[in-house]
């Protein structure tokens, strides 16, 4: 059962607003938990129902609606994947229907190989606000029998992703591939893993709740975080985005003492973060350095 909001916090006005959004084709499968959070905030600013509906839809478009080309037909997509004689080619085709994964396709072959070269063997992954990224699992050089857990706000997307991931692994490993509908702003995942993928997600969270980024970073129980940012907007403009996200990342890391390595790919800025500190003393100063990967 997916939590929505404590009954004492659900006013008739909020209930009507959430119902109106869930009755729209585009957002009928969105997390009710997220809808209650956004709806409550919008009603504080726009008490009139019509204006609040418009405000919630605008926020949902920024969070997720802008990234999906249309309402995907997940049954057809799964059939397409099952029937394909070349699963990687089929996965590439499906990933084109989500802008975040579509933008990564030109660098997909080197994106994960480059980052994973700086990691020890990874046996467990959390994919935060995953979109269609779990379909890129075949490009990740994970350890044998690795578990993979994806989180997103679309209830109809998650059964498809779970079934798709299980097609990519041996039958005995299928139970380790799971997809969960969850509002990661209200409830950041607490499941332990060796690597958390947080791809192009933090700026979106910050738009909804300015405290969400710090809460997520501090709650996630992963040894490594792969945090990325888009280099270009959805419209294709750069607008100094690298410099802006370099600054934001530095601010979000400030005071945490975590080590990291920076990568700049065509279209994506990435940081591999290790949630501990390795310190060396050089001429009286203590500096944090990025730890080398463990030996296999």
KAHUUR-V153618 format. One record per residue. N is the residue number from 1. RES is the residue in three letters. PSI is psi as a letter, one per 40 degrees, with the letter a starting at -180 (NA if undefined). OMEGA is omega in degrees with one decimal (* if undefined). Layout:
n=N res=RES psi=PSI omega=OMEGA
n=N res=RES psi=PSI omega=OMEGA
//
This chain:
n=1 res=UNK psi=h omega=-178.5
n=2 res=UNK psi=h omega=179.5
n=3 res=UNK psi=i omega=177.6
n=4 res=UNK psi=c omega=177.6
n=5 res=UNK psi=i omega=176.7
n=6 res=UNK psi=h omega=-176.1
n=7 res=UNK psi=d omega=-177.3
n=8 res=UNK psi=e omega=179.6
n=9 res=UNK psi=e omega=-177.0
n=10 res=UNK psi=h omega=177.1
n=11 res=UNK psi=i omega=175.4
n=12 res=UNK psi=d omega=179.8
n=13 res=UNK psi=d omega=179.1
n=14 res=UNK psi=d omega=179.8
n=15 res=UNK psi=d omega=178.8
n=16 res=UNK psi=d omega=179.6
n=17 res=UNK psi=d omega=-179.9
n=18 res=UNK psi=d omega=178.6
n=19 res=UNK psi=d omega=179.8
n=20 res=UNK psi=d omega=-180.0
n=21 res=UNK psi=d omega=-178.8
n=22 res=UNK psi=e omega=177.7
n=23 res=UNK psi=e omega=176.7
n=24 res=UNK psi=h omega=-177.8
n=25 res=UNK psi=d omega=-174.4
n=26 res=UNK psi=d omega=-172.7
n=27 res=UNK psi=e omega=-176.3
n=28 res=UNK psi=d omega=-177.6
n=29 res=UNK psi=e omega=-177.3
n=30 res=UNK psi=i omega=-179.6
n=31 res=UNK psi=h omega=176.2
n=32 res=UNK psi=d omega=178.4
n=33 res=UNK psi=d omega=178.3
n=34 res=UNK psi=d omega=-179.8
n=35 res=UNK psi=d omega=178.2
n=36 res=UNK psi=d omega=179.8
n=37 res=UNK psi=d omega=-178.1
n=38 res=UNK psi=d omega=-179.5
n=39 res=UNK psi=d omega=179.2
n=40 res=UNK psi=d omega=179.9
n=41 res=UNK psi=d omega=-178.5
n=42 res=UNK psi=d omega=-180.0
n=43 res=UNK psi=d omega=175.5
n=44 res=UNK psi=d omega=-178.4
n=45 res=UNK psi=d omega=-175.2
n=46 res=UNK psi=g omega=-175.8
n=47 res=UNK psi=d omega=-179.1
n=48 res=UNK psi=h omega=-173.1
n=49 res=UNK psi=d omega=-175.7
n=50 res=UNK psi=d omega=-180.0
n=51 res=UNK psi=d omega=178.7
n=52 res=UNK psi=d omega=176.4
n=53 res=UNK psi=d omega=179.4
n=54 res=UNK psi=d omega=179.6
n=55 res=UNK psi=d omega=179.1
n=56 res=UNK psi=d omega=179.5
n=57 res=UNK psi=d omega=178.4
n=58 res=UNK psi=d omega=179.4
n=59 res=UNK psi=d omega=179.0
n=60 res=UNK psi=d omega=176.3
n=61 res=UNK psi=d omega=178.9
n=62 res=UNK psi=d omega=-176.0
n=63 res=UNK psi=d omega=-173.3
n=64 res=UNK psi=d omega=-173.7
n=65 res=UNK psi=d omega=-177.9
n=66 res=UNK psi=e omega=-172.3
n=67 res=UNK psi=d omega=178.0
n=68 res=UNK psi=h omega=-177.5
n=69 res=UNK psi=d omega=-179.0
n=70 res=UNK psi=a omega=173.2
n=71 res=UNK psi=h omega=-174.9
n=72 res=UNK psi=i omega=175.0
n=73 res=UNK psi=g omega=-169.3
n=74 res=UNK psi=d omega=176.3
n=75 res=UNK psi=d omega=179.0
n=76 res=UNK psi=d omega=-179.4
n=77 res=UNK psi=d omega=178.9
n=78 res=UNK psi=d omega=176.6
n=79 res=UNK psi=d omega=177.5
n=80 res=UNK psi=d omega=-179.3
n=81 res=UNK psi=d omega=-179.6
n=82 res=UNK psi=d omega=-175.6
n=83 res=UNK psi=e omega=-173.5
n=84 res=UNK psi=h omega=173.0
n=85 res=UNK psi=e omega=179.3
n=86 res=UNK psi=g omega=-174.3
n=87 res=UNK psi=d omega=178.0
n=88 res=UNK psi=d omega=178.0
n=89 res=UNK psi=d omega=178.4
n=90 res=UNK psi=d omega=179.1
n=91 res=UNK psi=d omega=177.5
n=92 res=UNK psi=d omega=-179.0
n=93 res=UNK psi=d omega=-179.0
n=94 res=UNK psi=d omega=-179.1
n=95 res=UNK psi=e omega=176.6
n=96 res=UNK psi=e omega=-177.5
n=97 res=UNK psi=e omega=176.8
n=98 res=UNK psi=h omega=-170.0
n=99 res=UNK psi=d omega=-177.2
n=100 res=UNK psi=d omega=178.4
n=101 res=UNK psi=d omega=177.5
n=102 res=UNK psi=d omega=180.0
n=103 res=UNK psi=d omega=-177.2
n=104 res=UNK psi=e omega=-175.1
n=105 res=UNK psi=d omega=-179.4
n=106 res=UNK psi=d omega=-178.5
n=107 res=UNK psi=e omega=-171.6
n=108 res=UNK psi=d omega=-176.4
n=109 res=UNK psi=d omega=-179.1
n=110 res=UNK psi=e omega=-176.7
n=111 res=UNK psi=d omega=-176.6
n=112 res=UNK psi=d omega=179.1
n=113 res=UNK psi=d omega=179.5
n=114 res=UNK psi=d omega=-177.2
n=115 res=UNK psi=d omega=-176.8
n=116 res=UNK psi=e omega=175.1
n=117 res=UNK psi=d omega=179.2
n=118 res=UNK psi=e omega=-178.5
n=119 res=UNK psi=i omega=167.3
n=120 res=UNK psi=i omega=175.6
n=121 res=UNK psi=h omega=-176.5
n=122 res=UNK psi=h omega=-177.8
n=123 res=UNK psi=e omega=-178.1
n=124 res=UNK psi=h omega=-175.7
n=125 res=UNK psi=h omega=166.6
n=126 res=UNK psi=h omega=178.6
n=127 res=UNK psi=h omega=-170.6
n=128 res=UNK psi=h omega=-174.7
n=129 res=UNK psi=f omega=-163.3
n=130 res=UNK psi=d omega=-169.0
n=131 res=UNK psi=b omega=-179.6
n=132 res=UNK psi=e omega=-175.6
n=133 res=UNK psi=d omega=177.2
n=134 res=UNK psi=d omega=176.2
n=135 res=UNK psi=e omega=176.2
n=136 res=UNK psi=e omega=-178.0
n=137 res=UNK psi=d omega=-178.5
n=138 res=UNK psi=d omega=179.6
n=139 res=UNK psi=e omega=-178.8
n=140 res=UNK psi=h omega=179.2
n=141 res=UNK psi=g omega=-178.5
n=142 res=UNK psi=i omega=175.4
n=143 res=UNK psi=i omega=177.3
n=144 res=UNK psi=i omega=177.4
n=145 res=UNK psi=f omega=179.9
n=146 res=UNK psi=i omega=174.9
n=147 res=UNK psi=i omega=-177.5
n=148 res=UNK psi=h omega=179.2
n=149 res=UNK psi=h omega=-179.6
n=150 res=UNK psi=i omega=177.8
n=151 res=UNK psi=h omega=173.5
n=152 res=UNK psi=i omega=-173.8
n=153 res=UNK psi=e omega=-176.5
n=154 res=UNK psi=h omega=-177.4
n=155 res=UNK psi=d omega=-179.3
n=156 res=UNK psi=d omega=179.1
n=157 res=UNK psi=d omega=-169.6
n=158 res=UNK psi=d omega=175.2
n=159 res=UNK psi=d omega=177.5
n=160 res=UNK psi=d omega=-179.1
n=161 res=UNK psi=d omega=-179.8
n=162 res=UNK psi=d omega=178.4
n=163 res=UNK psi=d omega=-179.9
n=164 res=UNK psi=d omega=179.6
n=165 res=UNK psi=d omega=-177.8
n=166 res=UNK psi=d omega=173.8
n=167 res=UNK psi=d omega=-173.1
n=168 res=UNK psi=e omega=-177.1
n=169 res=UNK psi=i omega=175.8
n=170 res=UNK psi=i omega=-173.6
n=171 res=UNK psi=d omega=-177.1
n=172 res=UNK psi=e omega=179.6
n=173 res=UNK psi=e omega=-174.9
n=174 res=UNK psi=d omega=-177.7
n=175 res=UNK psi=e omega=-180.0
n=176 res=UNK psi=e omega=-179.2
n=177 res=UNK psi=h omega=-173.9
n=178 res=UNK psi=i omega=177.8
n=179 res=UNK psi=h omega=-170.9
n=180 res=UNK psi=h omega=171.4
n=181 res=UNK psi=h omega=-176.9
n=182 res=UNK psi=h omega=172.4
n=183 res=UNK psi=h omega=-174.0
n=184 res=UNK psi=e omega=175.3
n=185 res=UNK psi=d omega=178.7
n=186 res=UNK psi=d omega=-176.5
n=187 res=UNK psi=g omega=175.9
n=188 res=UNK psi=i omega=-178.9
n=189 res=UNK psi=i omega=178.5
n=190 res=UNK psi=e omega=179.2
n=191 res=UNK psi=h omega=-178.9
n=192 res=UNK psi=i omega=178.4
n=193 res=UNK psi=i omega=177.7
n=194 res=UNK psi=d omega=-178.0
n=195 res=UNK psi=h omega=172.3
n=196 res=UNK psi=h omega=175.6
n=197 res=UNK psi=h omega=179.5
n=198 res=UNK psi=g omega=-168.0
n=199 res=UNK psi=h omega=178.2
n=200 res=UNK psi=f omega=-171.2
n=201 res=UNK psi=d omega=-171.1
n=202 res=UNK psi=d omega=178.5
n=203 res=UNK psi=d omega=179.1
n=204 res=UNK psi=d omega=178.0
n=205 res=UNK psi=d omega=-177.9
n=206 res=UNK psi=d omega=177.9
n=207 res=UNK psi=d omega=-177.1
n=208 res=UNK psi=d omega=-175.8
n=209 res=UNK psi=h omega=-175.1
n=210 res=UNK psi=e omega=177.3
n=211 res=UNK psi=e omega=-171.6
n=212 res=UNK psi=d omega=-176.2
n=213 res=UNK psi=d omega=-179.9
n=214 res=UNK psi=d omega=-179.7
n=215 res=UNK psi=d omega=179.5
n=216 res=UNK psi=d omega=-177.6
n=217 res=UNK psi=d omega=-177.2
n=218 res=UNK psi=d omega=-176.2
n=219 res=UNK psi=d omega=-175.3
n=220 res=UNK psi=h omega=-178.8
n=221 res=UNK psi=g omega=178.4
n=222 res=UNK psi=i omega=179.0
n=223 res=UNK psi=d omega=-178.8
n=224 res=UNK psi=i omega=173.5
n=225 res=UNK psi=h omega=170.4
n=226 res=UNK psi=h omega=-176.1
n=227 res=UNK psi=h omega=-179.9
n=228 res=UNK psi=i omega=-179.7
n=229 res=UNK psi=i omega=175.8
n=230 res=UNK psi=i omega=176.7
n=231 res=UNK psi=d omega=178.5
n=232 res=UNK psi=i omega=176.2
n=233 res=UNK psi=i omega=177.5
n=234 res=UNK psi=d omega=178.4
n=235 res=UNK psi=e omega=176.0
n=236 res=UNK psi=e omega=-179.2
n=237 res=UNK psi=i omega=-179.5
n=238 res=UNK psi=d omega=171.7
n=239 res=UNK psi=f omega=178.4
n=240 res=UNK psi=f omega=-174.0
n=241 res=UNK psi=d omega=179.4
n=242 res=UNK psi=d omega=-179.6
n=243 res=UNK psi=d omega=-179.4
n=244 res=UNK psi=d omega=-177.6
n=245 res=UNK psi=d omega=170.7
n=246 res=UNK psi=d omega=-179.1
n=247 res=UNK psi=d omega=-179.9
n=248 res=UNK psi=d omega=179.4
n=249 res=UNK psi=d omega=179.2
n=250 res=UNK psi=d omega=178.6
n=251 res=UNK psi=d omega=-178.2
n=252 res=UNK psi=d omega=178.5
n=253 res=UNK psi=e omega=-174.3
n=254 res=UNK psi=h omega=177.6
n=255 res=UNK psi=e omega=-178.0
n=256 res=UNK psi=d omega=177.4
n=257 res=UNK psi=f omega=-180.0
n=258 res=UNK psi=i omega=178.4
n=259 res=UNK psi=i omega=-178.7
n=260 res=UNK psi=i omega=173.4
n=261 res=UNK psi=h omega=-175.6
n=262 res=UNK psi=i omega=175.5
n=263 res=UNK psi=i omega=173.7
n=264 res=UNK psi=h omega=176.9
n=265 res=UNK psi=i omega=175.0
n=266 res=UNK psi=h omega=178.8
n=267 res=UNK psi=e omega=-175.9
n=268 res=UNK psi=h omega=175.0
n=269 res=UNK psi=h omega=-173.8
n=270 res=UNK psi=i omega=175.5
n=271 res=UNK psi=h omega=173.8
n=272 res=UNK psi=h omega=-172.5
n=273 res=UNK psi=h omega=171.6
n=274 res=UNK psi=h omega=-173.2
n=275 res=UNK psi=f omega=166.4
n=276 res=UNK psi=i omega=-176.3
n=277 res=UNK psi=h omega=171.9
n=278 res=UNK psi=h omega=-172.2
n=279 res=UNK psi=i omega=173.8
n=280 res=UNK psi=i omega=179.5
n=281 res=UNK psi=h omega=-179.5
n=282 res=UNK psi=h omega=179.2
n=283 res=UNK psi=f omega=174.6
n=284 res=UNK psi=e omega=-179.5
n=285 res=UNK psi=i omega=177.3
n=286 res=UNK psi=h omega=-177.6
n=287 res=UNK psi=i omega=175.7
n=288 res=UNK psi=h omega=178.5
n=289 res=UNK psi=i omega=-179.4
n=290 res=UNK psi=h omega=-177.2
n=291 res=UNK psi=i omega=176.9
n=292 res=UNK psi=i omega=-179.9
n=293 res=UNK psi=i omega=176.4
n=294 res=UNK psi=i omega=175.6
n=295 res=UNK psi=i omega=178.7
n=296 res=UNK psi=NA omega=*
//
